[in-house]
């Protein structure tokens, strides 16, 4: 990993989220990590109502964030194709540290997510505490 502040990519469902579901946890994470880490939030780019003609852009911008990140913080609250692909790419191809939080019981988690997440914790607070303690 590079010198200087670590970069953390906020990975999790966006498309199938209602209201502020995709924003609320990201905002909490940004507030808590501010000053000690550089936080890469994919929602800083607004593609709402342009998802179809911007699909390639969305994926390429997100993949660039994953490449730039030292750590992925993953909201694994429900299955998400994009989230799973980002986790696999980060862990398998790039060797990144992937810290997930999930309300799902272990038996309901995809074996793929369990394998490619370095650590799975029960909630956002536990994941943030883990990051603060170890990085």
Secondary structure, 3 states (H helix, E strand, C coil): CCCCCCEEEEEECCCCCCCCHHHHHHHHHHHHHECCEEEEEHHHCCCCCCCCCCHHHHHHHHHHHHHHCCEEEEECCCCCHHHHHHHHHHHHHCCCEEEEECCCCHHHCCHHHHHHCCEEECCHHHHHHHHHHHC
